[in-house]
Structures are given as C-alpha cells and as structure tokens.
Amino acid sequence: MIPSTSLSIRLFVGNAHPVMRADSQELDRLHHALIQTIADFINRRLPLRRIILVASIFKDCNIELPTTDILVRRLLKEQHKDGGWIDCEDTAWSLFYINENMHKKKVIHGLSWLEGERKEKKGWGFCKRDHPNIPITGQILYLLPEINSHIETAKWLENQWKKDIESYVKLDYKGAWYVLAYIKLFENLRLSKGLFEKTVEYLLKEQRNDGSWGPWRKHPAGDDFYSTGLCMAALALSYNVTGNRKIYAALNKSIKWIKNNQLENGLLPTHYIEEGSAWIFWGWSKALSLLDI
C-alpha cells in the first residue's frame, strides 16, 4: 500500500505546513520507492536496522508510513530487557520513532539505557566500549534533545568539533552532525554561534563542483550520498539561524546533482540502496522546504 497523497502535491518537511511543488516528480519517485522498500523489508523480516533509519527520516519529514503500527510493534518486541536495541545509534533512531505519549515507559527505559552508555561524561560511540565520537553523539542530540545529559554532552561535542575543524583532516559529515545538534539545542544552551557560523561556511566551501559532498572535498572516493544528504539537511536547517544566502545556491546545485544520478525507479545507486537513498531524501526534503519559502 502506498499513500494516495503525492509529494508533487504536498511535501511535509519538519514542522512546516504542506509545501506546494510543481517540479517535485523526481522526489516523488524517491518517496514512493522508499515506501515500497520499507514495506518489502518488513514483509521479509529483514533486520530492524535496515528499516528504522529510513522510517525515522520519514518521520522527521512529517510523513507517516502505512506500516507504522507494524513497525512500532516490532520495535517494542525487539527492545532488549536493559532498554536498548543493538547499539547506541539503533537505540536513538528507535526511540525517536516510537510515540513517546503512547509508550512512555518503554521510551524512559530506553533513554535510561542510553544515558548509561555515555562514556566518561563525554559523548557516545556505538557502545560503551567504543570511543565517543561526533557522528553518534550528534545524531543522539538531534533525535533526542530532551536526553538528561544534553547540556554536558553538547559542550563536549562543541569542544571536540572545535578541535576537529582546526585539524589537518576534517570530515564534512562530522561538521554536519555538529550543525544539526546545534540547531536543536542552541536556544536553550549557551553554545558558540561563532563556531556554528564558521562550520556552515566550511560546509559551503567543501561542496564539490558537481554539487555533492564527500568525506572531504578532495577525498578520492566517488559519489557519497550519505555526506551529501546530511550536508544538505544541515545547511537547509541552519538558514534560519545564519540567514546565509549562499545556502540557496548550494542546495540548488545539489538537487541538480541528485537528479543527474537518480535511477529510473527513483532510488540512488548506493550499496545499501535504501539507506543512501534515505539520506538523500532527507536532505532534498529539507532543502525544498527552504527553497520554496
């Protein structure tokens, strides 16, 4: 089953109202392809981690899946007795997807487990044995800004990225996760707006000539749909804080790159095709919500 509402008519992004699109046929194809992929994965009982990230990206774009009830039941069933799922990343996406009001005890139990996995009052890695890192910590703060340790963790994230951005090798996706976490927390915390604006400029300069992003601009790897979708989302959402008009040109350039690489069925040519395509869907959706204002 595919929802009857077409994205070419209505596009729900973040907390925004429906946005009218006259030229979103390509995004519409991607939307329907991902819906079908999720339904297929659920029917075949594929691992939750192949499903929940895509489903949560849809939720963050205010798009409800026709398989939501089935997916939530499975999430609740596969939650471990300690409150977590496979690792910190999976747990964060799972908790984000579950309706907090309907399953409050399950969510509180999961948040408690996640708090226990935070290492040395810093941030999170994939598990407690892993070193805390920017991408996992940024994801958790973006998805679950209400987590009890958000103040201390946000300060650690800010200090860690401040070191990274001055280092010889700095990674675009790390900068994007820092930006996304900042956007969720800056109104309630005294975080550095100067570092935030510097990072937005850094991401703009890191965009490749074809409109994509990689781990870094001159990285020898080819098309990187994860970094591109992530940087698009970060830049689009950062506009309300920075008002940086260069973001418009960067996002339009990225959309052209996506359209040139899109497969006939709407997905993008990546190894884990649903995951890479979902990151692009997220960035594309956030971009269009800004470009249509």
C-alpha positions in Angstrom: 0.0 0.0 0.0 1.3 3.5 -0.9 -0.3 6.7 0.5 -2.5 8.4 -2.0 -1.1 11.8 -1.2 1.6 12.6 -3.8 4.7 14.6 -2.8 4.2 16.5 -6.1 1.1 18.0 -4.5 2.1 18.1 -0.8 5.5 17.9 0.8 5.7 17.8 4.5 9.0 18.9 5.9 10.0 19.2 9.6 7.3 21.1 11.4 6.3 23.1 8.4 2.9 23.2 6.7 2.4 21.4 3.4 4.6 23.0 0.7 3.3 23.1 -2.9 5.6 21.8 -5.5 5.3 22.0 -9.3 8.5 20.2 -10.1 9.0 17.5 -7.5 8.3 14.5 -9.7 11.8 13.1 -9.0 11.4 13.5 -5.3 8.0 11.9 -5.5 9.5 8.8 -7.2 12.1 8.5 -4.5 9.4 8.8 -1.8 7.3 6.0 -3.3 10.3 3.8 -3.9 11.4 4.1 -0.3 7.8 3.4 0.9 7.8 0.2 -1.2 11.2 -0.8 0.0 10.3 -0.4 3.7 7.1 -2.5 3.2 9.1 -5.2 1.4 11.8 -5.2 4.2 9.1 -5.6 6.8 7.4 -8.4 5.0 10.7 -10.2 4.6 11.6 -9.7 8.3 14.9 -8.0 7.5 16.9 -6.6 10.4 15.4 -3.6 12.0 18.5 -1.5 11.4 17.8 -1.8 7.7 14.3 -0.3 8.3 14.3 2.1 11.3 16.7 4.7 9.9 14.6 5.1 6.7 11.3 5.2 8.7 12.7 7.8 11.2 13.9 10.0 8.4 10.3 9.9 7.0 9.0 10.8 10.5 11.4 13.8 10.7 9.8 14.9 7.4 6.3 14.5 8.9 5.5 11.6 6.5 3.6 8.8 8.2 4.2 5.3 6.8 1.3 3.0 6.1 3.3 0.3 8.0 3.9 2.4 11.1 1.8 0.2 13.5 3.5 -3.0 12.3 7.0 -1.4 12.7 6.3 0.0 16.2 5.0 -3.4 17.4 8.2 -5.0 16.2 10.4 -2.3 17.7 8.7 -2.8 21.1 9.1 -6.6 20.8 12.8 -6.4 20.0 13.7 -3.9 22.6 16.2 -5.6 25.0 15.4 -6.0 28.7 18.0 -3.4 29.5 16.1 -0.8 27.4 18.3 -0.7 24.4 18.4 -2.2 20.9 21.5 -3.3 19.0 23.7 -0.3 19.8 23.5 3.4 20.7 22.8 4.5 17.1 20.0 2.0 16.6 18.6 2.8 20.0 18.4 6.6 19.3 16.6 6.1 16.0 14.2 3.5 17.6 13.4 5.8 20.5 12.8 8.7 18.1 10.4 6.6 16.0 8.3 5.3 18.9 5.4 7.6 20.0 6.5 8.9 23.4 3.0 9.5 24.7 1.7 6.0 23.8 4.8 4.1 25.0 6.2 6.4 27.7 7.6 3.6 30.0 9.4 2.0 27.0 10.9 5.3 26.0 12.0 6.2 29.5 13.6 2.7 29.8 15.5 3.3 26.5 16.7 6.7 27.4 18.0 5.4 30.8 20.0 2.7 28.9 21.3 5.3 26.5 22.4 7.5 29.4 24.3 4.6 30.8 26.2 4.1 27.6 27.6 7.6 27.5 31.3 7.3 28.2 33.2 9.3 30.8 30.7 12.2 30.8 31.6 12.9 27.2 29.6 11.7 24.2 28.6 8.4 22.7 30.2 5.8 20.4 28.4 2.8 19.1 28.6 1.3 22.5 30.2 2.0 25.9 33.4 0.2 24.8 33.7 2.5 21.8 35.3 5.9 21.9 32.8 8.7 22.0 32.6 10.4 18.6 30.9 13.3 16.9 28.6 11.5 14.4 26.9 9.2 17.0 26.7 12.0 19.6 25.4 14.5 17.1 22.7 12.0 16.0 21.5 11.4 19.6 21.4 15.1 20.4 19.5 15.8 17.2 17.0 13.0 17.6 16.6 13.1 21.4 17.4 16.7 22.6 15.4 16.0 25.7 18.0 13.5 27.0 19.1 14.3 30.5 22.8 14.7 29.7 22.2 17.1 26.8 23.9 20.1 28.4 27.2 18.4 29.3 27.2 16.4 26.1 26.6 19.4 23.9 29.6 21.2 25.4 31.7 18.1 24.8 30.5 18.0 21.2 31.2 21.6 20.7 34.8 21.4 22.1 35.5 18.2 20.1 34.4 19.8 16.8 36.3 23.0 17.6 39.5 20.8 17.7 38.5 18.9 14.5 37.7 21.9 12.4 41.3 23.1 13.0 42.9 19.8 12.3 44.5 18.7 9.0 41.8 16.2 8.2 38.3 17.3 9.0 35.3 15.4 7.9 32.2 17.0 6.3 29.7 14.6 7.9 31.2 15.4 11.3 30.6 19.1 10.7 27.1 18.4 9.5 26.2 16.5 12.7 27.6 19.2 14.9 25.4 21.8 13.0 22.3 19.6 13.3 22.8 19.1 17.1 23.4 22.9 17.5 20.2 23.7 15.7 18.2 21.6 18.2 19.9 22.9 21.3 21.2 26.5 20.8 18.0 28.2 22.0 18.3 26.6 25.4 22.1 26.4 25.8 24.9 28.9 25.6 26.7 27.4 22.6 29.1 29.3 20.3 27.3 30.9 17.4 30.7 31.9 16.0 31.8 28.2 15.7 28.4 27.4 14.2 28.6 30.1 11.5 32.2 29.1 10.8 31.1 25.5 10.3 28.3 26.5 7.9 30.9 28.4 5.8 33.2 25.4 6.0 30.4 23.1 4.6 29.6 25.5 1.8 33.3 25.6 0.8 33.5 21.8 0.9 30.8 21.3 -1.7 32.3 19.7 -4.8 32.0 21.3 -8.2 29.3 18.8 -9.2 27.1 19.7 -6.2 27.9 16.8 -4.0 29.8 16.4 -0.8 32.3 13.7 0.2 34.1 12.8 3.5 36.1 15.9 2.5 36.2 17.9 -0.8 39.3 16.2 -2.3 38.7 12.8 -1.0 39.3 10.2 -3.8 36.1 8.3 -3.1 33.3 8.8 -5.7 29.7 9.7 -5.1 28.9 9.9 -1.4 25.1 10.1 -0.9 25.4 9.9 2.9 27.6 13.0 3.2 25.6 14.9 0.5 22.2 14.3 2.1 23.5 15.1 5.5 25.2 18.3 4.5 22.1 19.4 2.6 19.9 18.9 5.6 22.3 20.7 7.9 22.7 23.7 5.6 18.9 23.9 4.9 18.1 23.9 8.6 20.9 26.3 9.5 19.5 29.0 7.4 17.0 30.2 10.0 19.9 30.8 12.4 22.5 32.2 10.0 20.5 33.8 7.2 23.4 32.9 4.9 22.1 33.4 1.3 24.9 31.2 -0.2 23.0 28.2 1.1 20.3 28.7 -1.6 22.8 28.3 -4.4 24.5 25.3 -2.8 21.2 23.5 -2.3 20.0 24.1 -5.9 23.3 22.8 -7.1 23.0 19.7 -5.0 19.4 19.0 -6.3 20.7 19.1 -9.9 23.4 16.6 -9.0 20.8 14.3 -7.4 18.6 14.4 -10.4 21.5 13.5 -12.7 22.3 10.4 -10.5 18.8 9.2 -9.8 17.9 5.7 -11.0 14.7 5.1 -13.1 12.9 3.7 -10.0 13.7 6.9 -8.0 16.4 5.4 -5.8 20.1 6.3 -5.8 22.9 4.0 -6.8 24.4 3.0 -3.4 25.4 -0.3 -1.9 22.8 -0.2 0.8 20.4 1.4 -1.6 17.6 2.2 0.9 20.0 3.8 3.3 21.9 6.0 0.9 18.6 7.0 -0.8 17.0 7.9 2.5 19.8 10.3 3.4 19.3 12.0 0.0 15.6 12.1 0.6 16.1 13.8 4.0 18.5 16.4 2.6 16.4 17.0 -0.5 13.2 17.4 1.5 14.8 19.9 3.9 16.3 21.8 1.0 12.9 22.1 -0.7 11.3 23.4 2.4 13.7 26.3 2.4 13.8 26.9 -1.3 10.1 27.2 -1.5 9.8 29.9 1.1 
